Amino acid sequence: MGDQSSGTSPVLESFTGFAFPRGATLCTRYATQITYRREAKEGVPISIIPHPDADEALKAELLAFRRDLPTLNNDELAIIFAEVGQRGNL
């Protein structure tokens, strides 16, 4: 959608209705995919899709990452992004 620090977070926020955490190691510094679909069950699954050329060990770690939020919640989302940022290599 755009380069880092080019206003991508506000655009994503206008589409989704929630605030993305900001910071040097957080959300929109990396590629972010948001998928909308109609389902009877409300929830927000969060996962990481590794680059095809990533090291196999890193790919396995990234593919294993998954969090499920029962509802869209800014505070819980910020905690998840902080958790990913603390892992260093993710």
Buried (B, 14 or more C-beta within 10 A) or exposed (E): EEEEEEEBBEEBBEEBEEBBBEEEBBBBBEEEEEEEEEEEEEEBEBEBEBEEEEEEEEBEBBEEBEBEBEEEEEEBBBEBBEEBBEEEEB
